[in-house]
Amino acid sequence: MYSVNDSVKNYLDLCRISNLPTVWTNVLTAVVLSGKGFSWSDFLLLSLSMSLFYSGGMCLNDILDRTVDGIKKPFRPIPSGRISLRKAALFTTILFAAALGLLFLMPYKKAVLAGWLLLAIIAAYDIFHKAHPLAVLLIAGCRFMIFAVCSLALAGLLVPAAMIAGMFHFVYIMIVSVAARYENSMGKPFDFPVIPVMIAGISLLDGILMALFVSPAWILAGCAGALLTHYGQRFVKGD
């Protein structure tokens, strides 16, 4: 019998929710480097907003890739019939609307404009990533925009330290994306789970950056995010 738990799990799969700790550590890094001091309310609001953007992007990706996924990944929620196209589209719209709405609660409303730019880059990537290899620049740009949105939300400007951290992630995500494309071109996965490990490494990179810019103790936050991502992928596939 189909249960509520099954329905929730389907939507978690659609959002690839196991990757969200990497978003949280991105936000944490941006908050810590913003120069405004750490605030739980700022961190939680921005983490929720960026998580909703990320989840919405994953849902939109599955909506646009449903035909290809029906052949190559029939187990995904939409081609398998576990979530209808109409419900997926409505859910995606709600996620993006909520993500933008939360940015209105931040001290500087410049974050809302940056949020719209982030949404545009997410949409562009989801539309073009199958056809254009240079779309790796767009997915890397999405990660960079997390730092830009957070910096604008808290400081009203692009804080240099946060932007430097964002550029490190831009380069790292490009490397991850190229590796993932190479794996897909092989027609079979690597013998070692390279991509899941590299995705978990996003949080570790955050820990390293915070340790270098602020305090060595922040490396623990990066390690925690990496572990959450790694073990989360055992329950919800994130790549």
C-alpha positions, 0 to 999 in steps of 0.5 A: 500500500502506498503511504505518506512516507513513500510520497515524501521519499519521492519528493526528497528523491526529486529534490536530491535532498542529500546534497543540501548540506553542501548548500548549508556550508556554502551559506555558512561560509558566505555568512562567516566571510560577510564581515557582519558577524555570525547570526543564527537567524541570518544563517537559517533564513539564507540556508532555507532560501538557498536550499529551496533554490537548489531543490527547485533546480533539481525538480526543474532538471527532472521535468525538462529531462523526463524524456531522456530519463525515461530511457536512461534513468527510468527509476527517477520519480517522474518517468517512473510515475511516482510523481506526475508532471503536473504535481512536479511543476506545481511543486517546483513553482512553490519552491522557487516562489518561497526561495525568493520570498525569503530574501525579502526578509533579509537586511538588504533587498539587493538579495532579491535581484540577485535571487532572480539572477540565480533563478535565471542561471538555474533555468538556463542550465536546466534547459541547455545542459544536455545540448551544450558542454559549456553549460558547466559554466552555468552550474558553476555559476549557480554555486558562485551565486549562493555566495553573491546572494548571501553577501548582498543580503547581509552586507549590501555589497559583494564582500571580497572574501566571500567572492573569493570563496565563491570563485574557488567553488566555481572552479571546483564545480566545473571540475566536478561537472566535467568529471560527471560528463566524462563518467556519463560518456563512458556508459558505466560508472567509475569503479570508485564512487568519484562523483558522490565523493567529489560532491561531499568535498564541496563542504570540505572545501568550505571548511578549508576556506573558513579555516584559512580566512577566519579560524581553524576551528571552522574546518569541523563544520566543513567535515560535518557537512561532508559527512552528512552529504556522504551518508545522506547519499546512501538514502537519497541518490544525489548525483 
